[in-house]
Amino acid sequence: MIELSQRLHALPGYPLAEIPTLKRRLIEAGVDVIDLGAGDNDAPPPEIAVTAMGEALGDPAYSKYGFQQGLPVFRQAASNWLERRFGLGFDPSTETLPLIGSKEGLSHLPFAVVNPGDATIVPEPGYQAYIGGSILAGAEPYIASLRPEHDFLLDLERVPDAVLRRAKLVFVNYPNNPTAAVATPEYLERTVALCRRHDILLAYDNAYCDLTFDGYRAPSIFEIPGARDVALEFFSLSKSFSMTGWRLGFAVGRPELIGALTRVKSYVDTGPFLAVQKAGAAALDQAEALVVPIREELERRRDAAVTALRAAGFALEPPKAAMYLWIALPKGVPSAAFARRALEDTGVVVLPGSGFGPAGEGFFRIALTVGAERLRLAAARLGQTLGATRRGELAPAG
Ligand SMILES: Cc1ncc(COP(=O)(O)O)c(C=O)c1O
């Protein structure tokens, strides 16, 4: 009998884990399933990336190991983009690092900074790679609840002093998954100051920085003075360019911190496929133009979904960014039971808030990954499930 590790047992369930099986069963039964689960947009990747990828596939040089250095052209494109997008200068060879998707870098980061028993501070509800990476590296995650009354901001000033003293790393993510909250400059300043005071590495996850609406502009953490001392920032090509499956992102920060993550990665992977890096460089070079249609379509979808969900009986405000709606359920309605009922009765896949940790209870998430018409239909169906819960017909979460 092979005994599995305590770390493996300590991992919480992954929120998307059981959905594919349920969904397949329903599709086989002829149900019109509307999947608003994963944050995987239906837009195609940019043509310029597809063309660059095709060219690279025809050149055997791109089929070699990339190692951590990767493709200099990609690092340069990342550095140029940071300059254009945020007015920030980062050395392409020592201050940027290609990642096999930002998830990979975020989840490997704890290995570079925590010792057994050290704390990491993770937001809940939050992206599961933070808690997973922390546990796998032997850290003790401290759960910081994101509450609506605090605008879903991870407030380090509310974390007990004893935890701050043991903490090596905090994960901060705005625009936020799953709540779609955004951070104010004052909040970021307070957070950087506190990390500096306690020598806590601030992992700023900016995967959604390009998906912003109503003229809102998402900042880089490095726009905050002093952030370079304590922060690493993570960017992703997945959401900005609809390239989720290509697996490409990058980390940015001062050379010592980038070097530490590079060292960890050199033992577990050999970098993203060079052809993907070539395609990523092509996309980043055209980023400003490429994100416009994605952003505009998401904004249309957001507006359609918010209007239809309100008409269906839900109370929610339109978010300024990301690709999600984080929707409150009536008091006492278990989100897992609601999500299951929505799927089984109406064929709509939503993610229960509890799947993002107990602090997510009372909410569910939809991703704006289908067109406005389908979102309207999904909202009407979710309204039926809401009606069933109001009539007390919802079985407790099983
Ligand atoms: C907050 C957040 N960070 C990072 C990622 C990972 O993105 P990537 O595809 O670059 O690994 C996601 C993906 O959903 C996310 O929601």
The ligand as a Gaussian input file, in Angstrom:
#p B3LYP/6-31G(d) Opt

LIG

0 1
 C       -6.153000      35.024000     -10.045000
 C       -5.515000      34.143000     -11.054000
 N       -4.188000      34.116000     -11.113000
 C       -3.547000      33.323000     -11.990000
 C       -4.253000      32.514000     -12.853000
 C       -3.485000      31.588000     -13.747000
 O       -3.364000      31.962000     -14.997000
 P       -2.377000      31.208000     -15.979000
 O       -3.226000      30.645000     -17.047000
 O       -1.411000      32.260000     -16.416000
 O       -1.667000      30.133000     -15.205000
 C       -5.640000      32.518000     -12.832000
 C       -6.410000      31.643000     -13.726000
 O       -7.578000      31.495000     -13.661000
 C       -6.287000      33.355000     -11.907000
 O       -7.611000      33.384000     -11.809000

